Amino acid sequence: MKKLLLAGVAVLTIESTSAHAEVYTGSALMRDCSGYGNGLGFCNGFVLGVSNETTACRPKGATGLSADQLRVIAIRYVNNIPQRWHVWAGTLVSEAFKQAFPCQ
């Protein structure tokens, strides 16, 4: 019985994570990044993932930025554009990094 229950929880977790990732908007990012626990962990992971893939220029030494620093950069940017919170969060986070670290 316990194995069946654990399998059910695992399936529900996978399904909710998959659905969450498909429609992850700026609004969801703001909710998760201002929360605690799993939401904050997901937020940090999402922001780090976008950071690794974005083409923003970074100043020398910026490779050592912490997840918290990157999250604050992203959230400050997104917080100032609530009219765009319906946009995919990856686009907004990428824009935040491009603004914070413009190419010279």
C-alpha positions in Angstrom: 0.0 0.0 0.0 2.8 2.4 0.9 4.5 1.7 -2.5 1.3 2.5 -4.3 0.8 5.7 -2.4 4.5 6.8 -3.0 4.1 6.0 -6.7 0.9 8.1 -6.9 2.7 11.0 -5.2 5.6 10.7 -7.6 3.2 10.8 -10.6 1.4 13.8 -9.3 4.6 15.6 -8.6 5.9 14.9 -12.1 2.6 16.0 -13.7 2.4 19.2 -11.7 6.0 20.1 -12.4 5.6 19.5 -16.1 2.5 21.7 -16.3 4.2 24.3 -14.2 7.2 24.5 -16.5 5.1 24.8 -19.7 3.2 28.0 -18.7 5.7 29.6 -16.3 4.9 33.3 -16.6 6.3 36.4 -15.0 3.4 36.3 -12.6 4.4 32.8 -11.5 8.0 33.8 -11.2 7.1 36.7 -8.9 5.0 34.4 -6.8 7.7 31.7 -6.4 10.6 34.1 -6.0 8.8 36.0 -3.2 7.9 32.8 -1.3 9.8 30.3 0.7 10.5 26.6 0.4 10.0 24.8 -2.9 8.8 27.9 -4.7 12.0 29.7 -3.9 14.1 26.7 -4.9 12.3 26.5 -8.2 12.8 30.2 -8.7 16.5 30.0 -8.1 16.9 27.0 -10.4 14.9 28.7 -13.1 16.9 32.0 -12.9 20.2 30.1 -12.9 19.1 28.1 -15.9 18.2 31.2 -17.8 21.5 32.8 -16.7 23.4 29.9 -18.2 21.6 30.3 -21.5 21.3 34.0 -21.9 23.6 36.0 -24.3 24.0 39.0 -21.9 27.5 40.3 -21.6 28.9 40.0 -18.1 31.6 42.2 -16.5 34.9 40.5 -15.6 34.4 38.5 -12.4 30.6 38.2 -12.8 30.9 34.4 -13.2 30.9 34.2 -9.4 27.5 35.7 -8.9 25.4 33.7 -6.4 21.9 32.4 -7.1 20.5 35.0 -4.7 22.2 37.8 -6.6 20.9 36.6 -9.9 17.4 36.2 -8.4 17.4 39.8 -7.1 18.5 41.2 -10.5 15.7 39.3 -12.2 13.0 40.1 -9.7 13.8 43.8 -9.5 13.5 44.0 -13.3 10.3 41.9 -13.5 8.7 43.7 -10.5 8.9 47.0 -12.4 7.0 45.7 -15.4 3.7 44.2 -14.1 2.0 44.9 -17.4 4.2 42.2 -18.9 3.8 39.5 -16.2 1.8 37.4 -18.7 5.0 36.9 -20.8 7.0 33.7 -20.4 9.4 34.2 -17.4 12.4 33.1 -19.4 12.1 36.1 -21.7 11.7 38.5 -18.8 14.7 37.1 -16.9 16.8 37.2 -20.0 15.9 40.8 -20.5 16.8 41.5 -16.9 20.3 40.1 -17.4 20.8 42.0 -20.7 19.8 45.2 -19.0 22.1 44.5 -15.9 25.0 43.4 -18.1 24.8 45.4 -21.4 27.4 44.6 -24.1 29.9 47.4 -24.5 
